[in-house]
Structures are given as structure tokens and as C-alpha cells.
């Protein structure tokens, strides 16, 4: 098992993970095409792996970002980031 790295600290990581999970679950509830492929191919367990991977990528890309005064902006940026990541996963799946 690899050791996790939290470039912005663990608190930032788990806050981001929570938001990522919320958005993925919302997309699943709405039967979004972005999540249907994952559900069909991997079942429910893959969503947590994807959520972790998206969180790690987001935390790496936004290292040292100060979100304290920008709560709404944080949510918007995370949401757009999730959509881009899921679109990439779907594109990779289609190309196989």
C-alpha cells in the first residue's frame, strides 16, 4: 500500500474528498452519462477509487490555493474539475 501525500494537508484533502463524493453521488442520482459508464463497467466500488483519484489530482493542481475567502468559488472549481476528470475517463473508455 502506498503512502498518501497531502500537499495541502489532510484537512484540505478530506474536505475536497467530501465535496468530490457529493458531486459524484449527485451525478449518479441524476443518471448522468458521466457516471453510467463507471457504474456499468466497475459497479459501485469504483466510484470511491475515482473520488480518491480526483481528490488527489485536484489537491496537487491547486496546491497552496487560499479558499478561505472564496467558499463558493471552491465548490465551482471542484465541480468543473470533476466533470473534466469524468469526461476524460469516459473518453479513455470509449477509445479502448
Secondary structure, DSSP 8 states (H G I E B T S, - for coil): ------TT-HHHHHHHHHHHHHHHHHHHHTT-HHHHHHHHHH-THHHHHHHHHHHHHHHHHTTT---TT-HHHHHHHHHHHHHHHHHHHHHHHHH-
